[in-house]
């Protein structure tokens, strides 16, 4: 028998935490799933210094009745109003409840809230696959997890507010920040700064980040190549017509964010301009499915907190409680548009990759091979681009910018999963073995490659 909840929330970042807490405090039974070992998502990651607001929400989550499943990832929606979650190695199994195999469980919901956040966009350039060339957020997470960075020479590059925040944290851990290379020109950043002037708290936060790293910001600047042997040794930077090399130990590179919309797309939610479309109460086009946070638009932690509360209260049947929150959210949508414009990628970045530059790291697919194709589907069929373990989460964002391609379909599982997680969950050994045999011929070898 599958365990049931009034509300299931997928994703335990700021939006997911506030949604689950709001729903539970409104008297609903709520379950929260996240594949990280602790709640907080990327912005309130364990090992970092939490702002008071983050501490407050995590304390409310701890004190709430929310059933938390950390280290569990939702991989499928096998039936209407059911999600299937798979445990990461080492994750704690539920003590009681749903029918499950050793590492998999089904959960039935009345309302579903998707708060799956976003990931960094990576753009390929010669040498980007060298050891010690990594995502800005990735390096930040590794340092929070214990990677020694003191005394290391670091270049942070790409676009978006994450660059300053990461550089400030690394500098605080003893790293030598050689440069922060923001691809946007100074004129566009100045316009964005004028918008931020309406929010003094964010202005002071940005100023604090700048002071922490010594204001080593270069605008209209980006890496064109990384050089090394067994690891990164130096980076070639471009600013206008100027090219120069900088010796360094790490290159932390991220070109803004890509929303994680695979699960809502699998459910059939309407997608507009790359984001999940919702109404003012965060309700999607699919009945009883809500979405909050970065999948609806990249707007930062403050907007995610608002949207999570709106989704949780609306799903709990408390429309009277969301009116003021909706007004606050509408007022912040201008920031979303301003941020998107500030982080708009320079078309020159499309020329970074050479013919031999690897674009799909999982399948070693090079740029010259992809340039012969006309769509994401054709590229997957002929080159296996996007068919490796990351399922296009890295190369998909790159090919979207480089070629204008978009994913035309999402199939389960939305993450790589065990064979046993793709079969009907049973208690009988014979039934389980039969299900595994069926999966081996259907789920693993589909008739149509995607």
C-alpha positions in Angstrom: 0.0 0.0 0.0 1.4 3.4 -1.0 1.7 6.0 1.7 -0.4 9.1 1.1 0.0 12.8 2.0 -2.1 15.8 1.4 0.9 17.6 -0.1 4.2 16.3 -1.5 7.0 18.8 -2.1 9.9 18.0 -4.3 13.0 20.0 -3.6 14.3 21.3 -0.2 15.8 24.6 -1.2 14.2 27.9 0.1 11.1 27.5 -2.1 10.5 23.9 -1.1 11.2 24.5 2.6 8.7 27.4 2.8 6.1 25.5 0.8 6.3 22.4 3.1 6.3 24.5 6.3 3.4 26.7 5.1 1.4 23.6 4.2 2.1 21.8 7.5 1.4 24.8 9.6 -1.9 25.1 7.7 -2.9 21.7 9.0 -1.9 19.5 6.0 0.1 16.3 6.1 3.2 17.1 4.0 6.2 15.2 2.8 9.4 16.8 1.5 11.9 15.1 -0.8 15.4 16.2 -1.7 18.5 14.4 -3.0 20.9 16.3 -0.8 21.7 14.9 2.7 20.5 18.1 4.4 17.8 20.7 3.6 18.8 24.1 2.3 19.4 23.5 -1.4 22.3 25.3 -3.1 21.7 28.7 -1.5 21.6 27.4 2.1 24.0 24.6 1.6 25.4 22.8 4.7 28.8 24.1 5.6 28.1 27.8 4.9 27.1 30.6 7.1 23.3 30.9 7.0 21.6 34.3 7.0 19.1 34.8 9.9 16.2 34.2 7.5 17.6 30.9 6.5 18.2 29.9 10.1 14.6 30.8 10.9 13.0 28.8 8.1 15.2 25.7 8.8 14.2 25.9 12.5 10.5 26.1 11.5 11.0 23.1 9.3 12.7 21.1 12.1 9.8 22.0 14.5 7.1 21.2 11.9 5.2 17.9 11.2 6.8 17.7 7.7 8.0 14.2 6.9 11.4 14.7 5.4 13.2 12.3 3.1 16.8 13.6 2.6 18.9 11.8 0.1 15.8 10.7 -1.9 15.3 11.7 -5.5 12.0 11.7 -7.3 12.7 9.8 -10.6 9.2 9.2 -12.0 5.4 9.7 -11.7 4.2 6.2 -12.5 0.5 6.9 -12.0 -1.8 9.9 -11.6 -1.2 11.6 -8.2 1.8 9.3 -7.4 5.6 10.1 -7.3 8.3 7.5 -7.2 11.4 8.3 -5.1 14.7 6.5 -5.1 17.3 6.6 -2.3 20.8 7.7 -2.9 23.5 5.3 -1.5 23.6 5.8 2.3 20.2 7.5 2.5 18.1 6.6 5.5 15.1 4.5 4.6 11.6 5.5 5.9 11.0 3.6 9.1 7.5 2.6 8.0 5.0 3.4 5.4 5.0 2.9 1.7 5.4 -0.3 -0.3 9.0 -0.3 -1.5 12.0 -2.2 -2.6 15.2 -1.6 -0.6 15.8 1.7 -2.3 12.6 2.9 -3.8 9.2 4.1 -2.6 5.9 5.4 -4.1 4.0 8.3 -2.5 0.5 9.4 -3.3 -0.5 13.1 -3.0 -3.5 15.3 -3.3 -1.4 18.3 -4.3 2.1 18.3 -5.6 4.5 21.3 -5.3 7.7 21.2 -7.5 10.5 23.3 -6.2 13.5 21.7 -8.0 15.6 24.9 -8.3 18.2 25.5 -11.0 21.7 24.5 -12.1 24.6 26.3 -13.6 24.9 26.8 -17.4 28.3 25.8 -18.8 29.6 26.9 -22.1 32.3 24.8 -23.8 35.7 26.3 -24.7 39.1 24.7 -25.4 40.3 23.2 -22.1 37.1 23.4 -20.2 37.3 19.6 -19.4 40.7 20.0 -17.6 40.8 19.0 -13.9 40.3 22.1 -11.7 38.1 23.8 -14.3 34.7 23.6 -12.7 31.4 25.3 -12.1 31.5 28.4 -9.8 28.8 26.8 -7.6 30.5 23.5 -7.8 33.8 24.8 -6.5 32.0 26.7 -3.8 30.2 23.5 -2.7 33.5 21.5 -2.7 35.1 24.2 -0.5 32.1 24.1 1.9 32.6 20.3 1.9 36.2 20.6 3.0 38.3 21.2 -0.1 41.4 23.2 1.0 41.5 26.5 -1.0 43.8 28.7 1.1 46.6 30.2 -0.9 45.2 28.8 -4.2 45.0 31.2 -7.2 41.4 31.3 -8.5 39.7 33.0 -11.4 35.9 33.3 -11.3 34.2 33.8 -14.6 30.8 33.7 -16.4 27.8 35.9 -15.5 25.3 36.5 -12.8 25.3 37.5 -9.1 26.6 34.1 -8.1 30.1 35.1 -9.3 30.6 37.8 -6.6 29.1 35.6 -3.9 31.3 32.6 -4.7 34.4 34.8 -5.0 33.7 36.4 -1.6 33.3 33.0 0.0 36.4 31.6 -1.5 38.4 34.7 -0.5 37.1 34.3 3.0 38.5 30.8 3.0 41.9 32.1 2.0 41.8 31.8 -1.8 43.7 34.4 -3.9 41.0 35.8 -6.3 42.9 36.9 -9.3 39.9 38.2 -11.3 36.2 38.1 -11.5 35.3 38.0 -15.2 31.7 39.1 -15.9 30.8 38.7 -19.6 28.1 41.4 -19.4 29.4 44.9 -20.4 29.6 47.7 -17.9 26.7 49.6 -19.4 24.3 46.7 -18.8 25.5 46.1 -15.3 25.0 49.8 -14.6 21.4 49.6 -15.7 20.9 46.6 -13.4 22.5 48.5 -10.5 20.0 51.3 -11.0 17.2 48.7 -10.5 19.0 47.2 -7.4 19.0 50.8 -5.9 15.3 50.2 -5.1 16.5 47.3 -2.8 19.1 48.7 -0.5 19.7 45.3 1.2 20.8 43.8 -2.0 23.0 46.8 -2.9 24.8 46.5 0.5 25.2 42.8 0.0 26.8 43.3 -3.4 29.0 46.0 -2.0 30.1 43.7 0.8 31.0 40.9 -1.7 33.0 43.4 -3.8 35.0 44.6 -0.8 35.6 41.0 0.3 37.4 40.2 -3.0 39.1 43.6 -3.5 36.8 44.7 -6.3 38.7 42.6 -8.9 35.8 42.8 -11.3 36.4 42.9 -15.1 33.3 43.5 -17.3 32.9 42.3 -20.9 35.5 39.7 -20.1 35.5 35.9 -20.4 37.9 32.9 -20.7 38.6 31.7 -24.2 40.9 28.8 -23.3 42.2 26.8 -20.4 45.7 25.3 -20.6 47.4 22.5 -18.6 48.5 18.9 -18.5 47.3 16.8 -15.7 45.4 19.8 -14.3 44.8 23.5 -15.1 47.9 25.7 -15.2 46.7 28.9 -16.9 43.7 30.6 -18.5 43.6 32.8 -21.5 41.2 35.8 -21.0 39.6 38.2 -23.5 38.3 41.7 -22.8 37.4 43.5 -26.0 40.3 43.0 -28.4 42.8 42.3 -25.6 44.0 38.7 -25.0 46.3 37.7 -22.1 47.3 34.6 -20.1 47.0 34.2 -16.3 48.6 31.4 -14.3 46.1 30.0 -11.8 45.1 26.9 -9.9 41.3 26.9 -10.4 38.9 28.4 -12.9 35.3 28.6 -11.5 33.1 29.2 -14.4 29.3 29.5 -14.7 27.1 31.4 -17.2 24.0 32.0 -15.1 21.4 29.4 -14.3 19.2 26.9 -16.1 15.9 25.9 -14.4 15.3 22.2 -13.5 12.1 21.7 -15.3 12.3 18.0 -16.2 9.8 16.8 -13.6 7.1 19.4 -14.5 7.7 18.7 -18.2 7.2 15.0 -17.6 3.9 15.8 -15.9 2.8 17.9 -18.9 3.0 21.3 -17.3 3.0 24.2 -19.7 6.5 25.6 -20.4 6.9 29.2 -21.6 10.2 30.7 -22.6 12.0 27.9 -20.8 10.2 28.2 -17.5 7.1 26.6 -16.0 4.0 28.7 -16.5 1.9 29.4 -13.4 -0.9 31.7 -12.2 -0.6 34.0 -9.2 -1.1 31.1 -6.8 1.8 29.2 -8.4 -0.7 26.7 -9.9 0.5 25.1 -13.2 -1.5 24.0 -16.2 -1.8 20.5 -14.7 -4.5 20.1 -12.1 -3.3 20.0 -8.5 0.3 20.6 -9.4 2.1 23.8 -8.3 5.6 25.1 -9.0 7.7 27.6 -7.0 11.2 29.0 -7.1 13.7 29.1 -10.0 11.7 26.7 -12.3 9.2 29.5 -12.8 11.9 32.2 -13.4 15.4 33.0 -12.1 14.7 35.5 -9.3 16.9 34.7 -6.3 16.2 33.6 -2.8 13.7 36.4 -1.9 11.3 35.5 -4.7 11.7 31.8 -4.0 10.7 32.4 -0.4 7.5 34.2 -1.5 6.6 31.7 -4.1 7.1 28.8 -1.8 4.8 30.3 0.8 2.2 31.1 -1.8 2.3 27.5 -3.2 2.1 25.9 0.2 -0.8 28.0 1.4 -2.7 27.8 -1.9 -2.3 24.0 -2.0 -3.5 23.8 1.6 -6.7 25.6 0.6 -5.9 29.0 2.2 -6.5 31.5 -0.6 -7.2 34.2 2.0 -3.7 33.9 3.3 -1.8 34.5 0.0 -3.2 37.8 -1.2 -0.5 39.9 0.5 2.2 37.5 -0.6 0.9 37.7 -4.2 1.2 41.5 -4.2 4.8 41.2 -2.9 5.6 38.7 -5.6 4.3 40.9 -8.4 6.4 43.7 -7.1 9.5 41.5 -7.4 8.9 40.3 -10.9 10.6 43.4 -12.3 13.8 42.2 -10.6 13.5 38.9 -12.5 13.3 40.7 -15.9 16.1 43.0 -15.0 18.4 40.1 -13.9 17.6 38.2 -17.1 18.6 41.2 -19.2 21.8 41.8 -17.2 22.8 38.2 -17.6 22.0 38.0 -21.3 24.8 36.1 -23.0 27.0 37.9 -25.5 26.7 36.3 -29.0 30.5 36.3 -29.2 30.5 33.4 -26.7 29.1 31.1 -29.4 32.5 31.3 -31.1 34.5 30.0 -28.1 34.3 26.3 -29.0 36.5 25.0 -31.8 35.7 22.0 -33.9 37.5 19.7 -31.6 36.0 21.1 -28.4 34.0 18.5 -26.5 30.4 19.7 -25.9 28.9 16.5 -24.4 31.3 15.3 -21.8 29.4 12.1 -21.0 29.6 10.8 -24.6 32.7 12.8 -25.8 30.7 14.5 -28.6 32.7 17.3 -30.2 31.4 20.7 -31.6 32.2 19.9 -35.2 30.0 16.8 -35.0 27.1 18.6 -33.5 27.4 21.5 -36.0 26.2 19.1 -38.7 22.9 18.5 -37.0 19.7 20.6 -37.1 17.9 19.7 -33.8 18.4 18.3 -30.3 16.6 15.1 -31.3 18.7 14.6 -34.4 21.9 15.2 -32.4 20.8 12.6 -29.8 20.0 10.0 -32.5 23.2 10.4 -34.5 25.8 11.3 -31.8 24.3 10.3 -28.4 24.7 13.8 -27.2 22.7 14.2 -24.0 22.3 10.4 -23.6 24.9 9.9 -20.9 24.6 9.9 -17.1 23.7 13.6 -16.8 20.9 13.2 -19.4 21.7 16.4 -21.1 21.8 18.6 -18.0 25.2 19.9 -18.9 25.3 19.9 -22.7 21.6 20.7 -23.0 22.1 24.2 -21.7 25.1 24.7 -23.9 23.5 23.5 -27.1 20.4 25.6 -26.4 22.7 28.7 -26.5 25.0 27.5 -29.3 22.4 26.2 -31.7 19.0 27.3 -30.4 18.0 23.7 -29.7 15.4 22.8 -27.0 14.5 19.4 -25.6 11.3 18.2 -27.3 10.4 15.4 -24.9 11.0 14.2 -21.4 10.7 10.5 -20.5 11.0 8.7 -17.2 13.1 8.3 -15.3 14.0 12.0 -15.0 17.3 11.0 -13.5 19.4 7.8 -14.0 17.8 5.2 -11.9 18.2 1.5 -10.8 16.4 -1.0 -12.9 14.3 -2.0 -9.9 13.1 1.6 -9.6 11.6 1.4 -13.1 9.3 -1.6 -12.3 6.1 -1.9 -10.4 6.9 -2.0 -6.7 5.9 -5.4 -5.3 6.3 -7.5 -2.1 6.5 -10.8 -3.9 9.9 -12.1 -5.1 8.4 -13.8 -8.2 6.5 -10.7 -9.2 9.6 -8.6 -8.7 11.7 -10.9 -10.8 9.1 -10.8 -13.6 9.0 -7.0 -13.4 12.7 -6.8 -13.7 12.7 -9.0 -16.7 10.0 -6.8 -18.3 12.0 -3.7 -17.6 15.1 -5.1 -19.2 13.3 -5.3 -22.5 11.1 -2.2 -22.3 12.5 0.6 -20.1 16.2 0.0 -20.8 15.9 -0.5 -24.5 13.0 1.7 -25.7 11.8 1.4 -29.3 12.5 5.1 -29.9 15.8 6.5 -28.7 15.5 9.8 -26.9 
